[in-house]
Amino acid sequence: MMEKIETNQDNKAEVAKKEEECKRKEKSETVALPESPEVTILKAKLLEKEKEVAILLEENVIFKTKTEEEAKHIAKAAQAKEE
């Protein structure tokens, strides 16, 4: 009889442990909520802006290299005048 009681208590402890694990998992899982139309529109606008930024960054690199080349050319021309 004592063994049955101990086994029953062990089983209850295991069940409680498993329930606790399930509750933790449920809390940690993220739930995908449906997006509102506003969110979809804003995401599209954000994507457009990110593309614009990428283009501007590329243009910036091009302009920097051009100005460096022009500065070198001007420096060479100035040196040639001095000589």
C-alpha positions as CSV (number, residue, x, y, z in Angstrom):
1,M,0.0,0.0,0.0
2,M,2.8,2.4,0.8
3,E,4.4,1.7,-2.5
4,K,1.2,2.7,-4.3
5,I,1.1,6.0,-2.5
6,E,4.7,6.7,-3.2
7,T,4.2,5.8,-6.9
8,N,1.1,7.9,-7.1
9,Q,3.0,10.9,-5.6
10,D,5.8,10.4,-8.1
11,N,3.3,10.3,-10.9
12,K,1.7,13.5,-9.7
13,A,5.1,15.2,-9.5
14,E,5.9,14.1,-13.1
15,V,2.6,15.3,-14.3
16,A,3.0,18.6,-12.6
17,K,6.5,18.9,-14.1
18,K,5.3,18.2,-17.6
19,E,2.4,20.7,-17.2
20,E,4.9,23.4,-16.1
21,E,7.1,22.7,-19.1
22,C,4.0,23.0,-21.4
23,K,3.1,26.3,-19.8
24,R,6.6,27.6,-20.3
25,K,6.6,26.5,-23.9
26,E,3.2,28.2,-24.6
27,K,4.5,31.4,-23.1
28,S,7.7,31.4,-25.1
29,E,6.1,30.6,-28.4
30,T,5.4,33.6,-30.6
31,V,2.0,33.9,-32.1
32,A,1.7,35.2,-35.7
33,L,-0.9,37.9,-35.7
34,P,-2.6,38.9,-38.9
35,E,-1.2,42.2,-40.3
36,S,-3.4,45.2,-40.7
37,P,-3.5,46.9,-44.1
38,E,-1.7,49.9,-42.5
39,V,1.2,47.6,-41.5
40,T,1.4,46.2,-45.0
41,I,1.5,49.6,-46.6
42,L,4.1,50.8,-44.2
43,K,6.3,47.8,-44.9
44,A,6.0,48.5,-48.6
45,K,7.0,52.1,-48.0
46,L,9.9,51.1,-45.9
47,L,11.1,48.7,-48.5
48,E,11.0,51.5,-51.1
49,K,13.0,53.8,-48.8
50,E,15.6,51.1,-48.2
51,K,16.0,50.7,-52.0
52,E,16.4,54.5,-52.3
53,V,19.0,54.5,-49.6
54,A,20.9,51.7,-51.4
55,I,20.9,53.7,-54.6
56,L,22.0,56.9,-52.8
57,L,24.9,55.0,-51.2
58,E,26.0,53.7,-54.5
59,E,25.8,57.2,-56.0
60,N,27.8,58.5,-53.1
61,V,30.6,56.1,-53.6
62,I,30.7,57.0,-57.3
63,F,30.8,60.8,-56.5
64,K,33.5,60.2,-53.9
65,T,35.7,58.4,-56.4
66,K,35.2,61.0,-59.0
67,T,36.1,63.8,-56.7
68,E,39.2,62.0,-55.6
69,E,40.2,61.5,-59.2
70,E,39.5,65.2,-59.9
71,A,41.5,66.3,-56.8
72,K,44.5,64.2,-58.0
73,H,44.2,65.7,-61.5
74,I,44.1,69.2,-60.1
75,A,47.1,68.5,-57.9
76,K,49.1,67.2,-60.8
77,A,48.1,70.2,-62.9
78,A,49.2,72.5,-60.0
79,Q,52.5,70.7,-59.8
80,A,53.1,70.9,-63.5
81,K,52.5,74.7,-63.4
82,E,55.0,75.1,-60.5
83,E,57.7,73.2,-62.5
